[in-house]
Amino acid sequence: MQFDEKWSFVGKKQDNCDAGADPADAERGESWDHVAFDPEHRLVVAVVPGKRTAENCRGLVAEFRRRTGGRLMRLMTSDEYPSYKVAIHEVYGLRTVPLTVLPRPRGRPRVPRKRVPRGLTYAMVHKHRVDGRVTRVTLETVFGSDESVAAALARSAVSRVVNTSFVERHNGTDRHRNARKARGTYRFSKDWRVHEAMTYFTMYSYNFCWPVRTLARRDAAGLRRPQTPAMAAGLSDHVWPLSEWAMLPATQRC
């Protein structure tokens, strides 16, 4: 699983916002898509749009954990944004109370703490830049060990090195599909609620309605069959028309 954030803005650039002079500026300025991306199936698992804050970062990790049933991934990676380390520790951490040795000496009472569960592996990619260009990349194993990272990469179907390349590539795809996030144009969101709605619309419809070239498979007859991320992940058996995805009730009745 790869975590990353993608920049855009609503209404005006952040430097031009002044919530004190104009309360409406509280919903303008920078907006970041916090994304949890499955590189093997090219699946957007969770997205949280909003300001680049520790709270939204934690919200992303919590939503990802909920959608994956609390299972531990073989490997989680992100860039050097420090909030991911804190968020993963808080969301996946197990509450423990230090053992008390009797007779207990005087002092502060022992308080519960959180520890990362055994089997959780998280690595961070540090990009060193000169004049805006990446000149060197270093890796840091945050949770787990170098051995667990190597074992996860050995089982990976898509990569043999720790990286965030797949989620970054998807960032470009999403900018192409959502014109209000394209760089270097006059197109941008004017309203936060519309921006948020379009973020969810393009991100999650991508899973079911967008055949990914590298996911295509050949059938028994040798014909090339397109696959969406949802098909690759076993969540669907066909490419959904956008009308089918948009009209499907959010709550299913048995």
Secondary structure by P-SEA (a helix, b strand, c coil): cccbbbbbbccccccccccccccccccccbbbbbcccccccccccccccccccaaaaaaaaaaaaaaaccccccbbbbcccaaaaaaaaaacbbbbbccccccccccccbbbbbbccccbbbbbbbbbbccccccbbbbbbccccaaaaaaaaaaccccccccaaaaaaaaaaaaaaccccccccccccccaaaaaaaaaaaaaaaacccccccccccccccbbbbbccccccccccccccaaaaaaccccccc
